[in-house]
């Protein structure tokens, strides 16, 4: 019997299914990988917004690591929402003692529009402890400014920011393009690889409110592709195309800021 490819997301649960661990699991599934979860938080929300957030006790996070490590052959891991320093420390310590394959870090510091999601005190832990464990990180425009400790005003600034982030210890950096200008025509992502090669990935900008879970989907798809043995570059290219297709083919779920369409990735 051939063992199925197993991957895990360390993230928050989103009750409406559009983002967080649920979006990760959707993404794992359509890439023909078996997805598991280590939940760091539970979010009560819908397409209108978040109603409540409950962080998981660190002992429970450790228990989830132990349960999976005792039974499964996990080939790649991604992190999403790690709300505070205590949770991040717990994830770092546990990831270092298990063999869960390469790590993809979606920083989840801010939303794609710049709203803060991570406690300020946890930024140093992210930069000094978590990122050096990662194979790939996928900050958005605003997160890249925080990680690189600089303002980004031009493409040259993006290149400089990627180099600064790489120097934190993560070899491959993908800075996601902005999505907050309704007049823009394209979205441009910048990729810096471990060997020094760099390139941009561009797709037409799609004006829609159904973009919940785009960052989760991108990083989860990279994770699944790495687990299947694809190179970092090919994993990133596959993830970019998959995420764009999911945005471009809307589904009617929820009344406001809805999810992207993971079924479209299979087309």
Buried (B, 14 or more C-beta within 10 A) or exposed (E): EEEEBBBBBBBBBBBBBBBBBBBBBBBBBBBEBBBBBBBBBBBEBBBEEEEEBEBBEBEEBBBBBEEBBEEBEBBBBBBBBBBBBBBBBBBBBBBEEBEBBBBBBBBBBBBBEBEEBBBEEBBEBBBEBBBEBBBBBBBBBBBBBBBBEEEBEEEEBBBBBBBBBBEBBBBBBBBBBBBEEEEBEEBBBBBBBBEEEBEEBEBEBBEEEBBBBBBBBBBBBBBBBBBBEBEBBBBBBBBBBBBBBBBBBBBEBBEEBBBBBBEBBEE
